[in-house]
Amino acid sequence: MKDEEISQGLNRRVSVVLLASMLTMAVILCVIGYYTFRTTYIRFYSEKAKIMIGFLADRTDWEKLEHYAETGEIDEYAQEQIDIYNSMKANAASNIYIYLFIPGEHSLTYLLEATVPGDDPTKISHWGDTFDYTEFEYKYLVPDVEARRGREEITYMRSEVGEGLSTWLPVFDKSGELRAMVELDYILPVFNEDLNAQVAQIAIAFILLIIVALALIMGFMKRSIIQPIEKLDTEVAAYEHGRFVPDASLTGKKDEIRHLALTFSDMTERVETYNREICRVTEEKGRIDAELNLAAKIQMDMLPNTFPAFPERTEFDIYATMNPAKEVGGDFYDFFMIGEDRLAMVVADVSGKGVAAALFSMISKTMLKTQALTKTDPAQVLTEVNALLSENNKESMFVTVWLGILDISTGELTCADAGHEKLLLYQDGAWSYLPKKGGMALAVLDPEDLELMEGTELFHNQTVQLKPGDAVFQYTDGVTEAKDASDVLFGEDRLLAAMESAPSAEPTKLLPHVRTQIDAFVKDAPQFDDITMLGLWYKGAGE
């Protein structure tokens, strides 16, 4: 057999073994990535469902709701509950169903179902609708209703609308008797798409690693193993045909064989170590990327990001941006109508960064909107949300908040500040900072400290009268604390100068101009903190 045939055969066999091994590891890694992503996805929505249903159950007072349950007449409290349920559904990032019903022995009677604009009215349950329990509900709800007293349990389900999560919490009257149940179902319509995309990314990444690793390993083996074997085979053939001179090279042949065995052993150990490290790093990176991508998508979906936000309203223009320093951030903004004549605006900054800050920001955003929809006093809203966030805040996180409510017809802006940045006002053709009235960040104090300070006014309202052509600009500290390569801060003075140099107070022109000024200042320095900005231009009720 010729030397070339020996070399080609050995190359083929080695290549087949290595390729089969790596493909096997690729399949195993994809399976691991699939179940890791699935577990993370379900755990995230389970925790979110527990928070939401716990909030709804705590806010449901049976004694106040009993008249509606008996007659179907919507009084003030019943309407408030309906608004809260609808608001919770409207702010959910995924397909969600929320019900309040009275459980029976074999059937349930609906009190209300959360709805949003666009829901099919023929598929909505209303007061008094009675349905027999489904097999799923009877199995998981009826036998265990008393055991669920005061705690949430998540049940995985598969229905005709897709995979999802379902949980219930009971509503008791003052005597402790079960009167109603709150049900929250999360249907995850994009679950399989996200899952398949993640597995595909892992598979593509590993195929590329296989190609690179195979090229490196084959190059190493050719120099260290195949070529020495070819030389050894040539020398043995020469010896068999009598062309080999048996001098000191005989001892060298024995040493070479021993060295070749040691080389094989060393190579095998290194390949195994290398492959284990590849698997570990790829698996860890896939898990982290999956969590961060999911969290970033959920966070951005929860922020209003369609502009113009209110195309039918000619009295004002509003625009906002949020650029996280990492994949996910702790900043957030929000704006929404309260009735037909009031606009609420929120800019906030959660302590820390990453997934934990993003989760805390979503909880804070939901609470702020829920409270603002039922209360029109910004200081009172901050007081209520501060008490809610302080409960079970074991990680000692906090959030700074600016909340403003604009009376659109009169131009009166009432705002309150919880440890946030100073508001910038554009009036009479010039920008200036609104002096702060104080107010600590939300969730800074423990519940015990709040109880000791009961009766103390922690937050204060400020009122600004806007005229047509006036504007407001609010931001997070990522703007003023942006740093250049020398760790010099952008600062309030540079921000004011940037505002004054803007071509217009219109927010769609103002915010990009400010970001351009920040980028020109920091140049190539990395972004240190999340950068969030919100601008409002008041045109007046007569526009």
N, C-alpha and C positions, 0 to 999 in steps of 0.2 A: 504493500500500500504506500502511495506517495505521501510525502510530507504535507502537501497542500490538501489532500483528501482527509488526512488525520486532523489537520487544523480546522477544516470546514465542518467536519462531523462533530468535533468537540465544541466548536462555536455554536452549532445548532442545538446540541443537547443542553449546553449551559444556558443558552438563550431561552429555550422552552421552559426549563425548570424555573428560571428567574421570573419569566413573564407569568407563568401559572401561579407562582407564589404571590406576586404582587397583585395580580387580578383578584385572587382570593382575598387578600387583605383589603383591596378596594371595595369588594362586595360587603365584607364585614364592617368596614368603616361607614359605608352608606347606610347600612341597617342601623348601626349605632347612632349616626347622625339623625336618621329618621325618627327614632324613638326619643332621642334627647330633645329634638325640636318639638315633637308632639307633646312631651311631658311639660316642657317649659310653657308652651302655648296654653295648654289647659290649665296649668297652675296659675298663670297670670290672670286669665279670665275668671277663674274660680275666686281668687282673692278680690277681684273687682266686683263680682256678683255679691259676695258676702258684705262688702262695704255698702253697696247700693241698697240691698234689701234690708240690712240692719238700719240704715238711715230711714227708709220708708216705714218700717215697722215701728220705730221709735216715734215717728211723727204722726202715727195713726191713733187718735183718741176715740175709743169706741163710744163713750158717752156723748161726744159731740157728733158722732157719725150715725147714731142710732136712729134719729128721725129720718135721715135719708135712706137708711137700710130698710126701714119699715114702709115708707111711703113713696120713695123714689123722687121726692121733691128736693131739688138742689138748693140748699141754703148756702150761706156764706162759707161755712167750714167745709161743706162738701165740695164747693167750687174750688176752694183753696187746695184740697187734696187732689182733685182732678188736675188742676194746674201743675202741682208738684209732680204727679205721675207722668203727665205729658211732657213736662220739661226734662225729667230724667230720661225718658225715651228719646227725646229730640237730641240730647247731648251725648247719647251713647255712640261709640265708634263702630259698633257692629249691629247686626240685626237683633233686636231685643223686644221681648214681649213682657209686659208687666200687668198683673191682674190683682184685684181684691175681690174675694168671694167668700160666701158662707158655706162651710163644708157640711154635708149631710152623711147619712149612713151609706147611701149608695149613689148619691148625686151631689152636685155642687150648684149653688145659685150665685150668679155674678152680681157684684155691686158696681164695678167699673173696670174698664180696660184702658190702658194708656194708648193714646193715638197721636199721630203727627199728620200734618197736611199731606195729602196724597194717599192715605190709607183707603183701602176698599171698604166702603160702609157696610157692604153685605157680609163682610168677614169679621166685623167688630162685635164683640159681646157687650150687651148693655145691662142696666139694672133689671133684675128680675129674670134674666135668661137662665134656664135650668138645663143642665146636661148630666147625663150619667157619666160616672167616672170612666176614663179610658183604662185599659189594662195596665198601662204604665203608671197612671195616677193612683189607681187602687193598690198597686203593689208597693209603691214607695211612699205614698202620702197617708192613706187611711190607717194602716196598722201602727203608724209611728208618730201620730200627731201630738200626743202628750209628751213623747220623748223629745220632741223638738222644742219644748218650752224654753225660750230664751237663748237658743243657739241655732246657727245656720249649718246646714249640711248640703254639700254639692252632690248632685246625682248626674252622671253622664247619660245622655239619651241619644237615640237616633230616631228621627221622625220623617214624615214625608217631605218636610221642608229642609232637612239636612241634619248634620251632627250638631250637638249643642250641649249645654249645661242647664240644669234646672235646680232651683232651690226654693224652699218655702220657709216662712216664719209665721207663727200664730199671733193673733191679736186677741188679748184678753180684756174683759171688763174689770172694774175695780174689785169685784169679788173673786177674781181669779178664774172665771169661767170662760172657756174658749168661745169666741163669737165669730171670728173671721180668720181668713188666711191671706197673707200676701205671697204671691207667686211671682218669680222672676225667671224667665227662660232666655238664655243666650243662644241664638242660632248663629253658627260660625260659617257663613257661606263661602268665605275665601280660605277656609282651613286647608283643603286639599291642594288648592293652587299654590299657597305659600309653602306647603310641605313639599310638593313635587319640585318647586323651584329651588328650595334649599338642598334637596337631595341631588338635583342636577348640578348645582354649583359645586358640591362636594365631589361628585363623580368627575367633573371636568378638571377640577384642581388636582385630583389624585392621578388622573390619566397623564396630565402634564408632568407631575412628579415622577411617574413611572418611566416616562420617556427620558427625562433627564437622568434619573438614577440608573436606568439600564445602560445609557451611554457611558456614564462614569464608571460603573462597575465593569462593563465589558472592556473598556480601555485598560482598567487596572488589571483585570484577569489576563488580558493578552500579554501585557508586559511581565507580570509576575508569575503566571502559571502556564499559559499556553506556549509561549516562546521557550521557557525552560524545558517543557515536556517535549517540544519539537527537537530541541537540541539533544535532549537525553535519548529520544528515539533514534536520532541520526547516529549518535555515538554507539548505541547498542547495536544498530544495524551494521555499523562499520566493524564492530567487534565480532559479530557473528560471521562476517565475510572475511575475517582475517586482516582487515585493513586498520585495526585499532592496535596501537602500540601499548602493551600492558606495563606501563611504568607507574610512576606515582599517581597517575590519573585514576587508577582503580580505587585507591582510597578516597580520592576526590569524588568519584561516582557515588560511593556510599554516603559521603557527607552531603552531597547534593540531593540525594533521595531523602535523607533525613531533613534537610533544610526545606525541601519541597513539601513534605508532610507538615512541618511546622508552619509553612506559609499558608497551606490550606486551612489549618486550624485557626490561625490568626485572622485570615480573611473571613471565615465563617462567623467568627465571633463579632468582627467589625460590621459585617452585613446585618447580622441580627440586631445589634445595638442600633445601627443606623435606621433600620426599618421600624424598630420599636419607637425610636424618637420621632420618626416621621408620623407614625400613627398617633402618638400622644399629642404632638404639636398641631396636626391637622384636626384632630377631634376637638381639642380645646379651642382652636381658632373658629371652627365651625359652630360650636356651641355659643361662644361669645358673640360672633357676628350675627347669628340667628336672633339672639336676645336683643342686641342693640338695634338691628334693623326693624324688628317687630315693635320695639318700644318707640323708635323714631317715627315710624309710620303712624302708630296710634296717637302719639303726641301731636304731630302735625295735622292729622285728620280732625282733632278736637278743636283746633284753632280756626276762627273764621278766616278763610283764605280765598274767597271769591269776591272780586272787586270789578265794578262798583258793588258795594255790599247792599245798598238800598236804592236801586236805580229809579224807583218810583218816587223817592223823596228828593225834592229840589231845594229843601231848606238848608242842607249841609252836605259836605263831602267828608268821608272818613277813610283812612288808609292805615295799615299797620304791617310791620315786618318782624320776624324773629329769626335770628341766625345763631344757633347753638355753637359753643366752642368745641363740644364733642359731638358724638353721634346723637345723643339726647341731652337736653338741658333742663335747668330749673326755672327759666323764665317762661312767662306766658302772658298773653293779652286776650281780651275778650270785649265784645260789644254786642248789644242786643236791645231791642225795643221793649219798653215797659208800657203796654197799652199803645195808643196811637200817637201820643204827644210827648213821650219821654224816651230819651236814649241813655242807656247805661254804658259806661266805659271802664275797663279794668286794665291795669298794667301791674304785674307782680314779679317778684324775684325770690325763688326758694333758695335756702341755704344749701351749699354743696352743688355737685354736678353728677351726671350719670343717671343710671336707671332709678335709684332711690329718689333723687330729686325730681325726676320726671313723674314718678308715681305720686309723690306728695303734691306736685303742682296740679295734676289732674284732679285729685281729691279737693284741693283748695278751690280750683276753678269751678267745679260742680257745686260746692257749698256756697260760694259767692253768688253764683247766678241764681241758685234756688232761693237764697235769702233775699236777693235784690228784687226778684220778681214778686215777692210778697210784702216787701217793705220798701219804702221810698226814701228813707233817711239813711244816707251813706254811713254816718257814724254808728247808727244802730245795727246796720248790716255787718260792719266790721266787729262790733261787740259780740254779736251772735256767732259769727264764724270763728272768732278768737276762742270762745268757750268750747265750740265743737272740736276744733283742731287741737286744743290743749288736752283733751281726753285721750288717754292711752298713747301719748306721744313719747314712747320710751326711747326713741332715737334722738330726742331733743332737737328736732328739725324746726325751722321757723320760716316765715315768708313775709317779705315786705310787700305792701299793697297800696296802690292809689286807686280810689274808686270815685268816679264822677257821674252825676246824673243831670242831664241837660233837659230843661223844659224847652222844647223846640219852638213853641209858639211865642214865648217871651224872651228867649235867649238867656235865661237865668241858669247858671251852672253851679250846682251844689256838689262839693267834693270833700272827701276825708282822706287822711293820710295815715298809714300804719308803717312808720319808719322808712318811707320810700323817698325817692329823689324829689327835688323841688320842681314844680310845674312851671313851664315856660308859656307866657301869654303874649299874643300879638295883638296890640291895640294901638290905635292912632298911628299906624305905620311903623311901630317899633316893637322889638321883642324885649321882654324883661321877665325875671324870675318872680313867682308868687311867693312871698314869705311863708314859711311853714308855721303851723300851729302845734307841732309836736305829734306824738303818738308812736308807741312802740310797735315793733313787728308782731305779727300774729303768732301765737303758740310759744312765745318766749317764756311766759309764766306757767307754772304748774297749776292744776286745778285747785290745790290747797292755797296757793298764793292768790289766785283769782277770788277765792272765797273770802280771804282776808281783806281784799280790796273792794269788796262788794259795795256799791254805792259811789265808787270813784269813777269819774268820767275819763275813760282811757283814750277816747278818740273824739275829735272835734270837727264840726263841719265848717267849711269856708264857702262863701258865696261870691261868685263873680258874674257881673252883668255883661254878656256878650252883645255886641252890636253887629249888624251885617258887615262882613269883611274881616271880623276878628277871627283869631285862630288860637288853638291850644296845642301844645306838644308835650308828651310825656314819654319817659324812657326808663331803662334800668341802668344800674351802675356800670354795666359793660361798656356804655358809651363814654362816660367821663373818666373811667378807669382804664381805658384802652392805653397800652404802653408801646413806646417805640423801642428800638434796640438798646437804648440807654436807660430803660426803665422810667422814662419821663411820662407822666400821665397826660392824657388829652385834656382833662379838666373842664370845669364849668366855664372859664373865660373863653377857651377855644371853642366850646360848644356854642356859646352866645355869639361869638364872631362868625361861626359857620351859619347860624340862623340868619344873622343880619346880611350875610353875603348871598343868601339864597335868592334865586330869580323870582320866586313867588311863595306865598304862604299856603298855596294849594298842597295838600299832603302828598299827592302822587308825584309832585316835583320836589317838595321839601325833603322828604325822607331819603330818596336816592342821593340828593345833594349832600346831606349830612353824612351818609355812609361813604361817599366819595372823599369828603374831607377827613374822615377818620382813617380811611385806607391810605390816603396820601401822607398822613402823619405817622402811622405805625410802619409803613413801607413793608419790609419783608419780615417783621417781627410776628411771631405766631399769635393768634387770637387768644387772649388770656381768659375772657369771660364771655357769657352769652350776651348778645347785643339785640335788644328789643326796643322798638320805637312805635309810637302811635300818634297820629296827627288828625286834628279835626278843624275843618274850615267852616265857619258859620256864615251862611248866606242871608239868613233872615226868613221869617215866616211868609213874607210877601213874595219871595222868589218863585 
